[in-house]
Amino acid sequence: MGQIDDLANRYVTEWAPLNPIGSTWVGIPGRDDQLDDFSPDGYAAIAELTRRTLAELTTLEPGSEAEAVAKEAMQERLGLDLTRYEAGDTTSDLSVIASGMHSIRQVFDLMPTEGEEAVANIAARLGQVPRAVAQYQRTLLEQADAGHVSARAQMLAVADMCDTWTDPARDDFFHGLAGRLGADGALDAELRRNAAAATAATAGFADFLRKELSPRGRDREAAGRERYERASQYFLGARIDQHETYAWGFEELHRLEREMRAVSAEIAGSGASIDDAVAALDADPARRIPGKEAFRDWMQALADKAISELHGTHFDIPEQVRRIECCLAPTSDGAIYYTGPSEDFSRPGRMWWAVPEGMTEFSTWREVTTVYHEGVPGHHLQVAQTQVRAELLNRWQRLLCWSSGHGEGWALYAERLMDDLGYLADPGDRLGMLDGQALRATRVIVDIGMHLELEIPRDNPFGFHPGERWTPELGWEFLRAHCRMEDEVLRFEWKRYLGWPGQAPSYKVGERIWLQARDDAKARKGAAFDLRAFHRDALNLGSLGLDPFRRALARI
C-alpha cells in the first residue's frame, strides 16, 4: 500500500473514537458502550479531521491506478462532507428518516446481545442517551440561531415518531430492549434504570421539538435551489442537470406504466388496467402471507435461494457474503433498509423492515424485487463483498465510503438485472418490479418538482395539473395516483422526500448512470465485452461518487 492508502487507513483510526455509533455500524470493536458527542464541539472535531485529511491528500501522488481511484473517491466524498458541514446542513438537518435522534435509537438494533459484556455495553450506552440528546438539542438550537433549520412539519413528524418509540402501548423501544435481554441482579437493575432514562430523554426530545424548535422551523418544506443542488450532488456523487432530469422522470414513468399495462393484461386479461391486475394479485391467497414473522421467513428463504443460484453462475460471491439475515426492526416507522456486516463478519449483513402499525398481511408479488434489491445481487452483494476486498481497497473504502447514487443505483440496477436473468418471469413478480421502478421514477419528478417548486409541464403525459406549481399536497396526490402501496407506507415515503431533499432521486438517477456506464463499456470493448466481468470490475472499485465511478470505469 502507498501513502494515499496509509492516509485513508489512518483516517479510519482517528475517526472511530469520534464516532462510536458509526464504529458499531461498521463493526469496529471497542466502543459499543459509548455514544457520539452530539454537541457543536463534537461535530467540529469530525470536520477538523476531514479538513486535515483533505489538506494532506492534495499533497500526495497516487502510486497506482487503485490509489488514483481511492484519492478521487476521498476528495469527492470528504470534500462534500465538509461543504455540507460548513453550510450548516450536517448539524441542522432533521427528518423522519435521518437525524441524530435516529442514530441514537437505531444503533441499539445492531449491538450484540449475547453474554454479560454485551448486555453491560447496552446498559452503559442506554445510560448515555440523556447526555447525547441534550448535546444534540444544543446543536440544533445553535444552528437555529445561525438561521439553519429544517421544516417545521418534519420536526413535528419526528416528535410523533419519538412518541411511538416511547409509548408503552406501541413500540416502547428502550423498555422492550431491556426486557428482552433478561439480565440478572445488579445488571438487570442498571438496564431497566437506564432504559427508563433513555425513554424519558426521547420523550423529552419530542417536547423540545414541539415547544422550542418547531416555532423556529421553516414554514416552507421546499429546500430551494441552493440547498437542493448541494444535497443532490452529495447523494449522487455527481452533478446533474436538474431540469433535464425532471423532464426525463416524466418520460421514464410514462414508459414504465406502458410496460405495466402490458403485464397487467397477462395477469387480468386483455384490456385490464394496472389497478385491475393489482386487485387480482391481492385477491390471490397464494400471494399473501399473514403475520410479519412468517413474512420474514419467506424473505429469508428467497434471499438464501438467490445467493445459492447466482453464485458461480452470474457472480463470484465470496464465502463470507453467502449469509444474510432478514430481520424485523423493533419499531414501526415503515422503513426498509440494509445494514452491512461487521468488519470481521461476525455480524452478517442484514435486511430490515420496520413494519408499519396495522399491517398484518403482506403481498409477496410486491416484495420479491425488494429482496433482490436489499439482498443479492443488490446491497448485500455490493456492500459485503466490498468489505472482503482488503487486497484491492483500503480500510476507508471498505468501511466508510458510501454514495447513495452508486449504492441505491446498483440495487435498482440489480432488480432489473434479475428480470433480465429470468428471475421475474412470473407476471405478478414482474409487475412488482415495474411498480417499484415506477415509484422511483415518481420520486424523481416529485422530489425535484416539490423542492425546486417547478411548474408541472403543460404537456405532461398524465394530464396532471398542467401549468401549476408543485406543492407538497400535489406531490401526495401524484404519488397516490402512480404508486400502488398501502397508504401508511406511502405517507412515510412522502414525508421522507420532503425532509431528505435530493436522496429519493438517487435510486433512479443512479440506475440511469449505471446503465450508461454499462453501455459505455460495451461500446469500448465491442465483442470482448463480458457482463460478468463488467460487474466484477465495477464492484471491485468499491463504493464511490458516480462522477469518480464513471471516470474510473472508463480507465479499465
N, C-alpha and C positions, 0 to 999 in steps of 0.2 A: 504494500500500500504506500501511496505517496503522501505529500504534505496536505493535499486537499482532503483525502480520506482521514488523515490524522486529525485535522481540524474538525471535521464532521463528527468523528468519534468523541473528541474532547467536548464538543458542544453538548452531546447527549449526557456525558458525565456531569457537566455543570448544570444542565437543565433539570436533571432528575430531582435534586434537592429542592428546587424551586417549584416543582410540580409533583407533589406526592400523589394527587389524583391521577394525573397523566401517567405516572410511573405504574400505578395499578393497572390502568387501561392497557398499557403495552407490555406489562408483565415484568418490569424491573423490580426485583425484590428489595425489601428492607424498609419500606416507608408506608406499609399498609395501616399503621397506627396513627397516621398524620393526615391533615388536610392542608390545602394550599393556603398561602397568605393572600386573602382577597382584598386586602387594603390597597390604597393607592401605591404605597411603597412596594407591595408585593408585585403588582403589575409592572411598576417601574423597573424592578430588578430584572424581570424577564426581558423587558425591552432593552435594557442596557447590555445584557448578554447577547442579544440579537444584534445590536448595533456594533459591538466589539467584534463579533464573528464576521459580520459583513465587511468591516474595515480590513480585517486580516485577509479575508478571502480575495479581495481585489488585488492583493499583492502576490498571489500565488498563481503559478502557471501549471496547467494540467500536465501530468506525466504520461497520460494515456487517454484513449477515447473514453474509457469508463470514467476517468476523473473529469474529463471535459463535460460529460453528461451530469455528473454529480455537482460540479461547480455551477452550471447553468440552473440546475434544479434548486440549489440552495439560494442562489442570488434571487431567483424569481419568488420562491416561497417566503424566505425570510424577509426579503425586501417588501413584499406585500403585507406581511405581519407587522412590520414596523410602520408602514404607511397607515394601516388601519388603527394602530395604537395612537399614532400622533394625531390622527383625525378625531380621536375620541370614540371610534366605533367599538373597539375591543372592550372598553370599560363602561360603555353605556348601553350597548345593545341588549335587549331583553325581550324574549318572545316565548310563545307556547312550546317551542321545540328546543331552544338553546338559551341558557343563562347560567350565571354562577350557581343559582339555586338548583338547576337541573344537574349540574356537575356534582354538587354535594350529594344529592339524593341518589343519582344513578351509580356512583362508584360502589355503593354497597352491593349492587347486583353482581359485581364481578369478583368480590372478595372470596377467598377460600373460607369454608365454614367448618371443616373437619379438624378436630384437635383443639387442645386448650389454647395454644398460641394463636391460632386463627381466631378463635372466639374472643380472646383478650384483645387482639388487634381491632376487631369490630367494636368492642366496648370502648376502647380508647378513642377510636375515630368518632363514634357517636358522641362522646364527651366533648369533642372539639367543634361540633356543629354550631352551638350557640356563638362561639367566638368567630367562626368563619362567616356566619350570617351577619353578625354585627359589622364585621370588616366590609363585607360586600355592600351593606346598606350605606356605609360611609363613602365608599367609592361611587355608588350611584348618586348620592347627594352632591358630592364634589363635582361630578360630571354635569349634573343638572345646573349647578352654579355657573359652570362654564358654557352652558347652552346646549349640552349634548344629552338628549333624552329620547327614549322610544315613544311610540304612540301610546296614548292613554288606554286605548282599547286592549292593547297587548298586556299592559300592566295589570289591568283588571282581570283579564283571562288567566294570567299566571297566578293571581291571587286565588281565583276559583280552583286552579289545579292544586295549590297548596291546601285548600280546604279539603279537597278529595283525598290527598295523601294523608291527612291527619285525622279525618273523620273516623271515629270508632265503628260507624255503621258502613263505611266504604272501604278505602284501601288500608287505612290505619297502618301505614307502612312501617314506621320505626318500631312501634309496639309489636307488630306482627313479626318483624325480623327478630327481635329479642326473644319472643315466644317460641319461634321455630328452632332456635339454636339449642334450647334445652340445657343450659349450663347449670352447675350446682353451686350452692353455697354463696360465698362472697362474690364470685364472678357473676353469678346469676343476678345478685342484687345490684351489682355495678351496671350490668347490661340494662336492666329494667329502669334504673335511675337515669342512666344516660339516654336511653330511648325516650323517656318522658321529657328530658331536657331538649332533645333534638326535635321532638314533636312540638313542644312549646315554642321553640325558636322558629320552626317552619310556619306555625300558625301566626306567630308574631310578624313574620315576613309578609304574610298576607295582609295583616293590619297596616304594616308600614307602606305597602304598595297602595292600599286604598286611601289611607289618611294623609300620608306625607308626600309620596312620589307622584301618584296619579294626578293630583291637582296641577302638577308641573309638566305633565306629559303633553305630547303633541296632540292637537285636535285631529290633524290630518294623518291618515295612515300611509299615504303615499310617501315614498322615500325621497322623491325628487331626483333630478338627473345626476347631480354630482355624487351623491351618496350611492345611488343605484349603480352607476358605472364603476365606481370603486368596488362595490360588492360583487358585481358581475365578474370583473377581472379576477377578483380573489377566488371566487368559487370555480371559475373555469380555468384559471391559469392562462387566459388568452384574452386579447382584446377583440371584440366583435362589433359589427355594425348593428346597433340595437334595432334600427328601423327595418333593415333588411331581414333581420332575424324574426322580427314581429310579423312581417309580411309572409315569410316562409312558414311560420307557425300556422297561419290560416290555410296555406296550400297543403301542408303536411297533414293537418287534421282532416281536411276535405278528402285527401287521398285515402287516409286510413278508414274513414267512415264508408267510403265506397267499397273497400275490401270487406269491412264488417257486414255490409248489406249482402254481399255475395255469399259470405259464410253463413249468414242468418238464413238465407234461402235453403242451404243444405240442412240446417237444423229444423226449421219450422215450415218448410215448403215454399214453393215459388211465390214471390210477391211479399213474403214475410218481412216485417220491419225488424230492426235491431231489437226493439223492445219486445216484439213477439218472441224472438229467439231467446232473449234473456228470461222471459216468463216461462218458456218451455223448459229451459235448463234448470231454473229454480224450482220448478214443479217436479223434477225428476228425483225421486228419493235416492237413486244410486249416486247422485252428485251432491248429496247433502250429508253432513256429519253432525250429529248432535253432541254437544259438550266440548269444551275447549281442550280438555286433556286428550280426548280421542282425536281431535283435530291436530294437536301437537304430534301425536304418534303417527298420524297419516303423513304429516310433513317430514318427520324423521325418516320414515320408510322411503319416501320419494327422494329425499336428499341422498340417502345411502345408495339407492339404486343408480342415481345419476353418476355418483363418484365411481361406482363399480364399472359401469358401462363405458364411461368416457375415458377412463384411464387405459392407456396403451392403445387406444384407437384414434381419438382426435386430440388428446393431450397426454403428456407425460406428467402425471400427478405425483409429486414427491410423497414418500411414505408418511411423513408427519402430517400431511394435508388430507389424508384419506379418512379423517374423522371430523365430524361436525356434530354439534348438539343443537337440537331445536328446543327452545325454551319459551315458557310463558313468563312475561315480565310481571313483577308483583304489583304493578299499577294498572290503571285502566284508561290511559290518555289516548290510546289508538295508534301509537307509533309502531312501525315495523322497522327493524334495524338489525345490523350485523355488528358483532364485536370480534376483533381478531384474537388469535391465540396469544398466550404469554410468550415471552422471548424464548423460553426453554421448552415450549409446547406442553408443559404440564397442565395448562388450562387450554382446552381446544377452542377453535373458532366456534362462535355461537350465533344462531339466528333467533331473534327475539320478536315476540308480538305482545304488546300491551293491549289486550282485548278490551274494547270499549264496553262500558257498563250497558247491560241489557242484551248484548249479543250472546245467544245460546246455540245458534245453528250456523254452520259455515258451508260455503259453496266451494267445492273442490275445483270446479271449472274456472273460477276466478283466480285461484291461488297456485295452480301448477306452475305458471310462469313466475310467480313470486318466489317459489322455492328455487328455481333456476337462477333468479336474479340475486337472491341473498346467498345461495349455496354455490354449487358448481354447475356451470362454468363461470358464475358471477363473482360476487365479492369474496367468497371463501377461497376460491382458487386464486384469485388475484392477490388478495392481501396475505393469505397464509403462505403461498409459495414465494412471495417477496421476502418474507422473514427467513425462509430456508436458504436464500441465495447469498450466504455470507462470503462466498468466493467471488461474487460479482459486485456486491453492493455494500457500502459502508453502513455503519450502525444507524446513522441518521436517516439514510434512505430506507432502511428496513423497518425502523420503528416509528419515525416521526413524520416522514414526508407523506402528505396526503393532499390530493386535489380532488374536489368533488366532481369537476367536469371529467377528469380522467377516470376516477373510480366509478362514479354513477354512470358515466357514459359507457364504460366497459360492461357494467352489469346489464344495462339496457341492450347493448350490442349482443350480449350473451343470450338474452331472451330470444332475439331474432335469429341468432345462430342456431339455437335449439330447434326452431321451426325449420330452418334450412336443413338440419340434420335428421328431420323426420320425427322428432320427439313430440310435436304438436299436431300429429296427423288427425287426432280426434277433433271434429269441428268445434265442439264445446271448449276444449282446451285452447284451440287456436283463437276462438273469439275472446277468450280471457286474455290472451297475449295481446291481441289487437286492441282490446279495451284498455289495457294497461298502457299501451303505446299512445292511444288517443288521450288518456289522462295526461301523459307527459307532454304531448303536443298542446293540449289545452292550457297547461301550465305556462308554456312559453308565451302564449297570447295574453293570458290573464295577468301574469306576473309583470311582464314588460308594460302592458297596457295600463294596469292599475297604478304602478309605481311612477310611471312617466306621465300618467294622465293623458294618454294619447287619444286621438279621435278613432272611433271604430270605423273601419273602411266602409265607404258608402256602397261599394260593390262586393262586400264580403259574401262568401258563398252560402252563408246560413241565413241571410236576411236579418241578422241580429242587430237591432237598434242602430241602423246605419247613420253615420254622421254624429252620433252622440259621443261624449267623453266618458271614458271608463271611470267607474266608481267602485268601491267595494261591493255595493249592492248589485251592480251589473255583473261583477265578477262572480258572485254567488249564483246569480241567475244563469250565467253561461256555463258554469261548472255543472249545475244540476241538469242542464239541457244536454250535455255531452259526456257525462261520466256516470256510469251505472254502478254506483256504490251506495251502501247504506248511508243515510243522512248523517248519522253520528260520525262515521269515518270521514265523509266528505267535508263536514263542517270543520273538523280538526285540520284537514288539509288546507281549507280556505284560510283559516286563522294563521296557519303556519306560513303561507305565502305572504300574507300581509306583514308578518313580523320578522321574516327572514329574507329580505329582498335579495334577488339575484340567485338564490340557491335552487329554487324549483326548476328553472330552465336548464340547469347544468346537466340534467339527465339526458334530455332530448338533444340539446346542442352538443353535449359531449359525445353522444352516439353518432351524431352527424359528422363530427370531426374524426372519430374512429373509422367510420365508413369511408370518409375521404382519404384518410391515411392508408387504408387497405387498397383503395382504388389507385392511389399514387404508387404504392409498392407493386401492384400488378403491372402498371404501365412501365415502371422502371425495369422490372425483371422479365417481363414478357412470358415466354413459355417456361422459364425457370421458376416462376412464382409457385410457392407451395404454401397452402393455407396453414397447415400445422406448424411449419417453420415460421410463418409470419406471426402467429400467436405466441410461439415460444420466444422469438426475438423481442417482440413488443412487450410482453410481460416481464422479461428479464431486465428491462430498463428500470423496473420499479415504478412507483407512483411519482408523477411529476406534472407540473402545469402543462396544459395542452399545447401552448406555443413551443416550449422546450421539447416536448414529446415529438411534435411533428419534425422539428429540426434534427433531433437525434435519430429518429426512424429513417429519415431521408439519407443519413450517412451510412446506414447498414447495407 
